[in-house]
Amino acid sequence: MRRNVSPEDVGGEAGERLRQLYEAQREHGLSDEEMAEKNRIITAYMGSVGVVELPDLDLLGITDYMAFIERLGTIHADAQAAYQEAWFLEAISLRMLALDFLLRVYIANKKDVAVPPDLPFGRLLGNAKDQNFPPSLADELETFNDKRNEGIHRYLLGQGSYQGIGVAYRNADGLFERIMDVLDLPAFGST
């Protein structure tokens, strides 16, 4: 899938600026301000609020677009349902998948490069930091990932509690929305 809005579609000064932003994105990546400007131009052209300009889905490693759309639409509700049923391993795993996806979008939007699907979360976060991802959010993501790893990988060893996994899940409430704000995308759910 490719972008639906081209500089020619927009036309005029805004179209020329969009062309410059697309070129800058391919050549060296976009600053946060440039990324927000690109989204504003596209939103203004589309005549609506809340238009999401995702990178080419192939850059994110997505191979089955229909399954992706279906899962993206339910992942937040699925994570919350798992938490409510005290299935904390599932809840925290689903939350991690959503946060992982947002980092992939951030990286691809900043530089218009493919993000390998097998890139582990820690390396994704490192790549996002290299693209000026906000340090405070990076710290929150690192804390969440550390707690998730402790809960999942050390639980059987007796070094944590199953309830602690649920606490780690809850401690990351709102993190998804704060990252969406950085991406300048409208919220479509919460985890």
C-alpha positions in Angstrom: 0.0 0.0 0.0 1.3 3.4 -0.8 0.4 6.9 0.2 -2.9 8.1 -1.2 -2.0 11.8 -1.2 0.7 13.0 -3.6 2.1 16.5 -4.0 0.3 16.7 -7.3 -3.0 16.0 -5.6 -2.5 18.8 -3.1 -1.1 21.3 -5.7 0.1 24.8 -5.1 2.6 25.8 -2.4 1.3 23.1 0.0 1.9 20.5 -2.7 5.4 21.7 -3.3 6.1 21.7 0.4 4.8 18.2 0.6 7.1 17.1 -2.2 10.0 18.7 -0.3 9.0 16.8 2.9 8.7 13.5 1.1 12.2 14.0 -0.4 13.7 15.0 2.9 12.1 11.9 4.5 13.7 9.7 1.9 17.1 11.4 2.0 17.7 12.0 5.7 14.5 11.6 7.7 12.2 14.2 9.2 12.3 16.2 12.3 9.3 16.0 14.6 8.2 19.4 13.3 8.5 18.3 9.7 6.6 15.1 10.4 3.8 17.1 12.0 3.8 19.6 9.1 3.5 16.7 6.6 0.5 15.4 8.5 -1.1 18.9 8.7 -0.8 19.3 4.9 -2.4 15.9 4.2 -5.2 16.6 6.8 -5.9 20.0 5.2 -6.0 18.5 1.8 -8.3 15.6 2.9 -10.6 18.2 4.6 -10.9 16.2 7.8 -9.4 15.9 11.2 -7.9 12.6 12.2 -6.4 11.4 8.9 -3.7 8.9 9.6 -0.7 9.0 7.3 1.0 5.7 7.9 4.2 4.8 6.0 4.1 2.2 3.3 2.9 -0.9 5.2 5.6 -2.9 3.5 8.1 -0.8 5.4 6.6 -2.0 8.6 6.9 -5.7 7.7 3.2 -6.2 7.2 2.4 -8.9 4.7 -1.3 -9.6 5.2 -3.0 -6.2 5.1 -6.5 -7.4 6.0 -5.3 -9.4 9.0 -3.3 -6.3 10.1 -6.3 -4.0 9.9 -8.5 -6.4 11.8 -5.9 -7.0 14.5 -5.0 -3.4 14.9 -8.7 -2.6 15.3 -9.1 -5.0 18.2 -5.7 -5.2 19.9 -6.6 -2.6 22.6 -9.9 -4.2 23.5 -8.2 -7.7 23.5 -5.5 -6.5 25.8 -8.0 -4.9 28.2 -10.2 -8.0 28.1 -7.2 -10.2 28.9 -6.3 -7.9 31.9 -9.9 -8.0 33.2 -9.8 -11.8 33.1 -6.4 -11.8 34.9 -4.6 -13.2 31.9 -1.7 -10.8 32.6 0.9 -12.5 30.3 -1.5 -12.1 27.3 -2.4 -8.6 28.3 1.2 -7.4 28.6 2.2 -9.2 25.4 -0.6 -7.5 23.4 0.3 -4.1 24.9 3.9 -4.7 23.8 2.8 -5.5 20.3 0.9 -2.2 20.1 3.9 -0.2 21.4 6.3 -2.1 19.1 4.0 -1.1 16.1 4.1 2.5 17.1 7.9 2.5 17.2 8.0 1.0 13.8 5.7 3.7 12.5 7.9 6.4 14.1 11.0 5.0 12.6 9.5 4.5 9.1 7.9 8.0 9.2 11.1 9.7 10.1 13.3 8.0 7.5 11.0 6.2 5.0 13.1 3.0 5.5 12.0 -0.6 6.0 11.9 -1.8 9.6 12.8 -5.5 9.7 9.9 -7.5 11.2 12.3 -9.5 13.4 14.0 -6.5 15.0 13.6 -6.9 18.7 12.0 -4.2 20.8 15.2 -3.0 22.4 16.8 -2.4 19.1 13.6 -0.7 17.8 13.7 1.7 20.7 17.4 2.3 20.1 16.6 3.2 16.4 13.8 5.5 17.5 16.2 7.3 19.9 18.6 7.8 17.1 15.7 9.6 15.3 15.2 11.9 18.3 12.4 10.0 20.0 11.5 11.9 23.2 13.8 10.8 26.0 11.1 10.7 28.6 8.9 8.4 26.5 12.0 6.3 25.7 12.6 5.9 29.5 9.0 4.9 30.1 9.3 2.3 27.3 12.5 0.9 28.7 10.9 0.6 32.1 7.9 -1.1 30.7 10.1 -3.5 28.7 12.3 -4.3 31.7 9.2 -5.0 33.9 7.7 -7.1 31.1 10.9 -9.1 30.7 11.2 -9.6 34.5 7.6 -10.8 34.6 7.7 -13.1 31.7 11.2 -14.5 31.8 11.7 -14.7 35.6 8.3 -15.7 36.7 8.9 -19.4 36.7 12.2 -18.9 38.5 10.3 -17.4 41.5 11.7 -13.9 41.0 8.4 -12.2 40.4 4.7 -12.7 40.8 2.0 -13.2 38.3 0.2 -10.2 39.8 3.3 -8.2 39.2 2.9 -8.7 35.5 -0.6 -7.1 35.8 0.9 -4.2 37.7 3.5 -3.7 35.0 0.7 -3.7 32.5 -1.3 -1.0 34.4 1.8 1.1 35.1 2.0 1.7 31.3 -1.5 3.0 31.0 -1.6 6.0 28.7 1.8 5.3 27.2 0.3 4.4 23.8 -1.6 7.7 23.7 1.5 9.7 24.5 3.4 8.0 21.7 0.4 8.7 19.4 0.7 12.4 20.3 4.4 12.3 19.3 3.4 10.8 16.0 0.8 13.5 15.6 -1.8 10.8 14.9 -5.3 10.7 16.3 -6.0 8.1 19.0 -8.0 5.1 17.9 -8.1 3.2 21.2 -6.1 2.8 24.3 -4.0 0.0 25.8 
